[in-house]
Amino acid sequence: MNKVIALLFTAFCFLSSRAQDSQPNVLVFYIDDLRAELGCYGSETAITPHIDELAKDGVMFNKAYVQQAICAPSRMSTLTGLRPETLGIYSIFTPLRSVHKEVVSLPQLFNKNGYKTISIGKVYHHGRDDKSVWSTYFEKEKNTYLKPENITLMKRLKEEGVKPLKGPAFENADVPDEGYKDGRAANYAIETLHRVKDDKFVMFVGLSKPHLPYNAPKKYWDLYDKNDFKIPSRQKPEGAYRLALPKWGELKSYSNIPKEGDLNDDLTRDLIHGYHASVSYIDAQVGKVMATLEDLDLRKNTMIIFMSDHGYKIGEYALWCKQSNLEIDTRVPLIISRETAYKNRVTNKTSDALVENVDIYQTLVDICDLKSAPVSDGKSILAVLNNPKTKWDAAAYSVYARGKKIMGVTTTDGQWRYTEWRNSTTHEILGVELYEHKNSLLSYTNLSGQKKYKKVEDRMRQLLEVQFPRNKPFLQNDQPRR
């Protein structure tokens, strides 16, 4: 009898070991302020060979959306699997753990399941959120300037007490990649991969570009001719709700940006040039880390996720940055490439399935067989990864609050975007928008209320009600700025 028990125990340990061995490593490239301005997404200007190659090696999603187009709430949503309206956090000023001690985040869940957890660069917006939870934590660094004239300028502005203390909106110092922080983050990721190559790990590599300032080594600026960039239309959406369009103070706070009025064509091209240079810079960092995976023979058991925290405007509608419910701010690039040893691996495919960043949590739970996972707001998209043509969700949803009293709620079915601006307490409708996006990220006319589009608007309104019923109050956990 003892021999039988011993054999059964040995078999159980063997099967458990095989199950653990089948759990893949996970490498997430989490990019800041990156819209789908990539070669693989059809950009006529962006030079992104490494990301394009990754897209060929996996599934690229054409209809991926964030839950809020601003850094902190969006990243919290990804890392907890909970929507902003579930967390009740809508601003960049409230750290997750200042109001939610109980929420189980991805690093916590992976830790419980025996993974080494690694955070490099900007992962959470607030670095202190879960800082002690990660097995390895590489602190994000502050933006730096390297040109002597900009170093002198920053010193003078600091002495003058200028706040916020920001220098020029772009810089192109003739330095190696590690001169700026994303190059250092990539190097640290490479060093860490060498250290954990024999462990089971999840690694988030948070690359901060193309977030402002657009500081990137000169060689990436030299990839482009500034005069090749077209000036986007400055036309604003006709009939938009009065608070629908964001103020772009984020850009205007930089020292070389006029505080009033639209930017002239020359400065607009400089900024578009800087954005593209920054995108090519992070593309190179992705390439370095991916090459290390191959060199260490880790790619066979490491799945890759390439994603952004929200979309972005570079002059469209005469606006800059994010912070709205517009299609261009809520749609994001998303590429997922399974480990090469995965038997159902799909490559070089695109999917039009409506997916959301909040789905990443449950997807990783399923793929990595994570035990004791809490209920999340998202759903696993494993079925879409196995068959990119799979019929999927009818809609994707986002929010954007304007202060404490006004909440913008929005949905898309992949062709139409419907938005309601509501009183946060009473749900009184303050404004409605309906935009068509069949062929473009941009739309210049609010079609809400037009008889021709009544059936479309009624259908989109019903979709919105699924996620944002009027009898459900908006949770408000935002704290005052500290």
N, C-alpha and C positions, 0 to 999 in steps of 0.2 A: 504493500500500500504506500509506504514511504517513497519507493522508487517512482510510483505512478504520480504522486504529488510533486515530486522533484521534477519529473519530466514535464508535467503540466505547467509548473512554475517557470521552467526554462523556456518552454514554448511561448508563454505569456510575455516573458521579458524580451524574447526575440521579436515577437510581433509588435510590442510596444516600441522597441528600438527601431524597427522598420518604419513604423508610423511617424516617429520623430524624425528619422532620416528623410522622410518624404516631405516634411515641412520645408518649404523653400525659404531662403534668405529673401529679404526685401530691401531694395534700394529705391528711395523716393527722391527725385529731384524736384524741390519745391521752389518755384521761381516767383519773384516779386514783381507785380505790375506788368506781367507779360500777356499781351493779347495774342491772338492767333496770327501774328505777323512773322510767319515762318515759311520757308520754302515749301515744306511738305503740305502746308495749308493753302498753297497757291499764291503766296506773296510774290510779286514781280520784282521786289527790291531786296528783301532780306536774304542774307547769305548765312545759311545755317546747315552746313553739310552733315554735322554729327547728329543733330536732332532729326534731320531728314532720314539719315540711315537708321536711327532708332525706330522711326515710324514704319520703315520697311520691314523691321524686325518684329512688328507687333500689330496692335489694332489702334488706329487713330480715330478719335471721336470727333465728328463734325458738329455735334449738338450737345456739348457739355456746358453746364452752367453752375455758377456759384450761388450761395444762398444770400450773400450780401456783398456788394462791391466796395469793400473797404477791408484793410488788412486784418485787424484783430478779430472781429466777429467771424470773418470767413475762415481764418486759420483755426479758431476754436471749433467751428463747426466740423471741419475736416478731422481734427484730432480727437473729437469726442463723439462724432456721429450724431450730433444733435443740432437742430436748426437754431438760428439766432432767436426766434420767437419762443423756443423751448428754454433756452438759456436765459433769455431776457436781457441780453447784452447786445447793444447796437452801435456802440462808439468805440474808438480806439483807446479810450482812457481807462477802461475797466479791465483789469486782469481777471482771468477766469477764476483763479483760486481765491480772489478776494470775496467772491460770493458763492462759489460752488466748491466745497471741499469733498462732496460725495461723488461727483461725476468720475467715472472710470475712463481715463484717456487711453489712447493707443499705446504710449510707452508703458503705462501701468499694466495694461492687459498683456502686452508682449512679455514684460518682465515676469508676470505670473506664469507664463507658458514657457519659461526657460530660455528666452531669447536675450542676447545682448542688445541693448537699445542705445542708439547713437544719435545725437543731435549735433549737427555741424552748421554754423551760420545761423541765418534767420529761419526758425521753424515756427515757434509761437511768435506773435508780435511782441508780447511781454516775455523777455527771457526768463524772468523769475518763475513763470508758470511751469511747474513740473521740473524745475532745474535740478532738484536733488533726485528725481526719479530716474533720469537717464543713466545708463551704465557709463557712458562717455558723453561729456558735454563740452563743446567748443564754443565759447561765447562769441556772439556776433560783435563785430567791431563798429565803432562809429565811422561815418563817412569821413574820408580824409582827402586833402588836396596835396598834390605833389609838386606843382609848378611853383618856383620861388615867388612869383608875383602874387599867387593866390595864398601862399603861406603868409606873406606879409599882410595881405588884405585881411585874412582871418584874424591875425594878431591885432590889427588896428580895430576891427569891428568889435572884438572882445573887449579891448580896452575902453571903447566907447560905450560899452554896455548894450549893444544892439541885440534885441531878442525878437524872434528866434535867430540864433546865430547861424546864418547860412551864407555861404559864399556864392560863386557863380553856379549856374544851373548845369554846366558841363565843363569837362576838362579832358585834354588828350595828351597827357605827359608821355614822353618817349621812354617807357619803362617796361620791364618784363611783366608777365601776367601777375606775378605775386606782388608787384608794386601796389596794386589795389587789392581790396579785401577778398573779392571772390576768387582770385588766384590763390590766395593763402588758404581759403576754405577748401578749394579743390586739392591743394597739396596735403592738407591735414586729412582729408577724406582718403587720399591715397595711402598715407602713412597708417591710418587706422585700419584700412582693409588688409594691410600686411599683418597687423597685430591680431586681427580677429578671423583670419582666413580659415582657421580650424574650428571656429565657433558657429553657432546659429545666431544670425543677427538681423536686425532691422535698422537701417541707416537712413536718416533724413539729411539730405544735403540742401540747405537753404541758401540759394544764390540771390543776392540782393539786387543785382541789376536785372532789368533796366529801370529800377526805381531811381528817381531823382536823388542826387545830381547824376547826370549821365557822364560819369567819370570812367573812362576806359583807356587802355594803352593805345598810343598813337597808331600802331599797326592795324588796329581794327577800324579806326576812322579812315585809314588809307584804303580800305577795301571799297569805299564808296566815293562817288563824286557828288558833292553837295548839290550841284546844279541839276542832277538827275531827279531830285525829289520834287514831286508835284505838290502844290499848295492845296490842301483839302478845301472843299466848299465851306464857307463860314456861315452858310444859311442855317438858321435854327429851326427846329420843328414848329411848324405853324399850329397854333391852337394848343400848345403844351400847357399843362397846369403850371401855375405861377412859381411853384417851388420844385418843379420836376428837374430842372437843369441845375447842376451844381455850381457853386462859386469855386473858382480854381485858385484859391489863396495858397494852396500847397506849392504851386509853381511861382506865384507872385512874391512869395517870401524870399526867393533867391535874389542875390544882390544885383545881378545884371538883367533882371526882368522888370519892365515898366509896371508900376502899381495900378495903372488905369488903362482902359482901352484894349482893343485887339492888338496882337503883335504884328509887326510888319513882316513882309515876305522873307527878308533876309534872316531875321532872327527865327522865324518859323522853320526855315530850312536848317538852320544850325541845330535847333532842337530835334527835328526829325532825324537829322544826320547823327546826332548824339544817341538818340534812342536806338537806331539801327546798329551803331557801333557797339553799344552796350549789349544788344542781343547777340551779336556775333562773338563778343567776348565771353558771354556765359555759354554759348554753344561750344567754344573751344574747351571750357572747363568740363562740360559734360563729356566731351570726347576723351579727355585725359582720364577721367574716372572710369569710363567704360573700357578703355584700353587696359587699365589695371585689372579690372574684373577678368578680362580675357587672359592676361598674362599670368594671373594667379589661378586660372582654371576654376573660377568661381561662377562664371556665367551659366554653367550648366544647372546650377541650383539656386540662381538668384533672379527673381522677377524684378522688373523695372517699372516704375511709375514716373512719368514726366507730367507735371501739372503746374498750374498757376493759381494764385490766390484770388485773382479777378481780372477782368479785362481792363481796357485803357483807351484814352483818347489822345491823339497827338495832332490836335488842331481841328478835328472834325467838329462841326457846329460852332466853330470859333471857341472851343473848349479844350481843356487839358486835364489829364489825370483820370480819376474814376468817380466814385461817390454819387451814383445815380442808379435808377432802375432801367436805364437804357440798354438795349440789346448789346451795344458795343462794350458796355461795362460789365455785363453779367455773363456773357459768353466767354469761354476760356479754352485754351488748348489742353488736350488730355490725350496722352499716349500710354498704353499699357502693353508691355512685352513680357510674356511669360518666360520662365526659366527654360533653357534649351532642352532639358531632359524631360519636360512635361509632355506626356504622350498626345494630348489633344491640342497642342500648341498651334495657334493660328498666326500667320505672319502676312505682312504687306496687304492688309485689308483696312478699309474704312467702314465706320458705322454711323448711321444717321439716327441711332437710338437716342432718345432724350434721357441723358444721365446727369447726375449732379455730384458735386464734390462731396456732399454729405454721404454719398453711397460708398466712398472709399473705405470707411470704417468697416461696414458689414462685409464688403468684398474681401478685405484682408482676413476678417474672422473666418470666412468660408474657405478661402484658399489656403490659409495657414493652419486651419483646424484649431482655432484658439478656443480653449475651454473657459467656462464661467464668464462669457461675454454678456453684458447687459443688453437690454432692448435699445435699439437705436432708431433714429428717424429715417435713416436711409435704407436701401435694399441692396443686396449683393447683385453685381452685374456680371458674375461669373458666366451665366448663360450667354450673355452677349459676347464675352471674350471667346467663348467656344464657338459661337455662331453669330458673327457681326450683323447678319440680316434679321436676327430675331426681332419679332414685334415686341415693343417695350412700352414704357409709360406714355400716357396721353399728354402729359404736361410736365414742365419743370417750373420751380417757384423760387422767388427771391423777395427780399424786403429791403426797404431803405427808410429809416426814420429821419424826419426833419425836426430835431428837438424832441421834447417829451410829449408834445401834444398832437403831432401829425405823423401818421405811419403810411408809407407807400408800400402797397402789396402788388405783386406783379406775377404774371404767368405767361409762358409761351408754349405753343404746340409745335414749334419748329418753323412755322411760317408767319404766325401772327403773335404780337405781344400786346397783352391787355393789362392795364394798370389802373388801380383805384387808389386815390389818396383819401385816407379816412381820418376822422377824429380818433385818436388812440383809445379814448375811453368809451365814447358813445357809438363808434363805427359810422357816424354820419359821413356820407360821401361828400368830399370837398372838391374833387376833380376826377375826371375819367379820361383815359387815353387809350387809343387803339392804333397800332402801327403795323404796317405790312412789311415783312422781311423775307419774302420768298426768294429774292435774288440778291439781297444786300444786307450788311450789318446796319446800314443807315436808312433812316426813313424821315421824311421832311414834312409830313402832314398827319395831324391827328385826325383819324377817320371816325372817331366816336360820335355818335348821334346822327350820322349820315344814313339815310334810309336804305341806300344801296348795300350797306354793310351790316344791317340790323341782325340778320341771321348769324353772321360771324360773331358779332359783338355779344349776342345772347349766349351763344355756345361758349365763348371765352369767359363770360361772366360766370357761367355755371362751373367751368373748370376752376376758376379762382375760388369759388365758394367751397370747393372740396377741401382746400388747404386753409382757407381763411374765412370760416363761417362767422357771421355777424354776432352770434351769441357767445363767442369765445374771446375774452379780453386778452389784450397783448400783455404778456409778462414784462415787467420793467424792473430789471436788476442793475441798471447802469448807476454807477456811483459818480458823485461830483469829481471833477478833475483834482488830482492831488499832486 
